Amino acid sequence: MTVLSEYSYMYIVCEGTNEEEVINWILENNYFVIDSLKVNTDYSRARSKKSSEEMVHEITQYDYDGKVAVLYVHDSAKEKWHGLINRACNNELLNSHIDVIDIITAPEIEVLYIYSNDELLKKWNKGSKVKPSIFCKQYLKCNDIKNKGKFLEKFPVLQ
């Protein structure tokens, strides 16, 4: 039993396209710990005020027969999406008793690619102070690592 099993439905919001790509891959391959029919990714990029308001409006329109959560996948413990969204939506989310669960991929989700490549990891472990996405751009000459659909292409084992 996991923390997520107490929720009857979940919405997922992702900080970036790479986080969104990984979440979609997890769901498509049934690696998520909860039934994918109970997960909504329609608002996975709901970081603007307008899209966040639309998502909160949808969440509050239905009876889910149990607890609902928003999973926010991001790389910074300092970032608080739910604080911003509560203010943007006049505390509608807070007043609806919907939990926001932070899933922090610190330092950046691109570090997964570094750890999947032994040669790259050796270079990284030699004291690189550069952010993982910048490191990947420099050493792999992959300026498109933050472009939608490009992140998982870097992992041949997943194809």
C-alpha positions as CSV (number, residue, x, y, z in Angstrom):
1,M,0.0,0.0,0.0
2,T,1.3,3.4,-0.9
3,V,0.5,7.0,0.1
4,L,-1.2,7.4,-3.3
5,S,-3.6,4.5,-2.7
6,E,-5.7,6.6,-0.4
7,Y,-6.8,8.8,-3.4
8,S,-9.6,7.8,-5.7
9,Y,-8.5,10.2,-8.4
10,M,-5.4,12.2,-9.3
11,Y,-4.4,15.1,-11.6
12,I,-0.8,15.4,-12.6
13,V,0.9,18.7,-13.3
14,C,4.5,18.8,-14.6
15,E,7.0,21.6,-14.4
16,G,8.6,20.8,-17.8
17,T,8.2,18.8,-21.0
18,N,10.7,16.2,-19.8
19,E,8.8,15.6,-16.6
20,E,5.6,15.3,-18.6
21,E,7.3,12.8,-21.0
22,V,8.5,10.6,-18.2
23,I,5.1,10.6,-16.5
24,N,3.4,9.7,-19.7
25,W,5.9,6.9,-20.3
26,I,5.3,5.6,-16.7
27,L,1.5,5.6,-17.3
28,E,1.7,4.1,-20.8
29,N,3.8,1.2,-19.5
30,N,1.6,0.6,-16.4
31,Y,4.5,1.4,-14.0
32,F,2.3,3.7,-11.9
33,V,1.2,2.5,-8.5
34,I,-2.4,3.3,-9.1
35,D,-4.8,2.5,-11.9
36,S,-4.2,4.8,-14.9
37,L,-7.9,5.2,-15.3
38,K,-7.8,7.2,-12.0
39,V,-5.2,9.6,-13.3
40,N,-5.8,12.7,-15.4
41,T,-2.9,14.2,-17.4
42,D,-5.1,16.6,-19.5
43,Y,-3.7,19.5,-17.4
44,S,-0.1,18.2,-17.1
45,R,1.2,21.6,-18.2
46,A,-1.2,23.7,-16.1
47,R,1.4,26.2,-15.0
48,S,-0.3,29.4,-16.3
49,K,-3.0,31.1,-14.4
50,K,-5.6,30.3,-17.2
51,S,-4.8,26.6,-17.5
52,S,-4.6,26.2,-13.7
53,E,-8.0,27.9,-13.3
54,E,-9.5,25.5,-15.9
55,M,-8.0,22.5,-14.1
56,V,-9.3,23.6,-10.7
57,H,-12.7,24.3,-12.2
58,E,-12.8,20.8,-13.6
59,I,-11.7,19.2,-10.4
60,T,-14.3,21.0,-8.4
61,Q,-17.2,20.0,-10.8
62,Y,-17.2,16.3,-10.0
63,D,-17.8,13.9,-7.1
64,Y,-15.0,11.5,-7.1
65,D,-16.3,9.2,-4.4
66,G,-13.1,9.7,-2.4
67,K,-10.1,11.9,-1.9
68,V,-8.5,13.8,-4.9
69,A,-5.0,14.9,-5.3
70,V,-2.9,17.0,-7.6
71,L,0.6,15.5,-8.1
72,Y,3.0,18.3,-9.0
73,V,6.2,17.0,-10.6
74,H,9.1,19.5,-10.4
75,D,12.7,19.9,-9.6
76,S,12.8,22.6,-6.9
77,A,11.7,22.2,-3.3
78,K,11.3,26.0,-3.2
79,E,8.7,26.1,-5.9
80,K,5.2,25.9,-4.5
81,W,2.6,25.5,-7.3
82,H,-0.3,25.0,-4.9
83,G,0.4,28.4,-3.2
84,L,0.3,30.2,-6.5
85,I,-2.7,28.2,-7.8
86,N,-4.7,28.8,-4.6
87,R,-4.2,32.5,-4.9
88,A,-5.0,32.5,-8.6
89,C,-8.2,30.5,-8.0
90,N,-9.3,32.4,-4.9
91,N,-8.4,29.4,-2.7
92,E,-11.0,27.2,-4.5
93,L,-8.5,24.3,-4.5
94,L,-7.8,24.7,-0.8
95,N,-11.5,25.1,0.1
96,S,-12.3,21.9,-1.8
97,H,-9.9,19.9,0.4
98,I,-7.9,18.7,-2.5
99,D,-4.3,17.7,-1.6
100,V,-1.3,18.9,-3.6
101,I,1.6,16.4,-3.4
102,D,5.0,17.6,-4.5
103,I,7.1,15.1,-6.4
104,I,10.5,16.6,-6.5
105,T,13.0,15.4,-9.1
106,A,15.9,17.4,-7.8
107,P,18.3,18.5,-9.1
108,E,16.7,18.1,-12.5
109,I,15.1,15.2,-14.3
110,E,17.8,15.3,-16.9
111,V,20.2,13.8,-14.3
112,L,18.5,10.5,-15.1
113,Y,20.2,10.6,-18.5
114,I,23.5,11.3,-16.9
115,Y,23.1,8.3,-14.5
116,S,22.1,6.0,-17.4
117,N,25.4,6.6,-19.2
118,D,28.6,5.4,-17.4
119,E,31.0,7.6,-19.3
120,L,28.8,10.7,-18.8
121,L,28.4,9.8,-15.1
122,K,32.2,9.7,-14.7
123,K,32.5,13.2,-16.1
124,W,29.7,14.4,-14.0
125,N,31.2,12.9,-10.8
126,K,34.5,14.7,-11.4
127,G,33.0,17.8,-9.7
128,S,30.8,19.3,-12.3
129,K,28.9,22.3,-10.8
130,V,26.8,22.7,-14.0
131,K,23.0,22.0,-14.0
132,P,22.3,18.6,-15.5
133,S,20.4,20.0,-18.5
134,I,23.4,22.3,-19.3
135,F,25.8,19.5,-18.7
136,C,23.9,17.3,-21.2
137,K,23.9,20.1,-23.8
138,Q,27.7,20.6,-23.4
139,Y,28.9,17.0,-23.4
140,L,26.3,15.4,-25.6
141,K,25.8,18.4,-28.0
142,C,22.0,17.8,-27.5
143,N,20.5,21.3,-27.5
144,D,17.1,19.8,-27.8
145,I,17.1,17.9,-24.5
146,K,14.3,20.2,-23.2
147,N,12.2,19.9,-26.3
148,K,9.0,17.8,-26.1
149,G,9.5,14.3,-27.4
150,K,13.3,14.4,-27.3
151,F,14.1,13.4,-23.7
152,L,13.2,9.7,-23.8
153,E,14.8,9.3,-27.3
154,K,18.1,9.6,-25.4
155,F,17.3,6.3,-23.6
156,P,17.7,3.6,-26.2
157,V,16.8,0.9,-23.7
158,L,13.3,2.4,-23.4
159,Q,12.5,2.3,-27.1
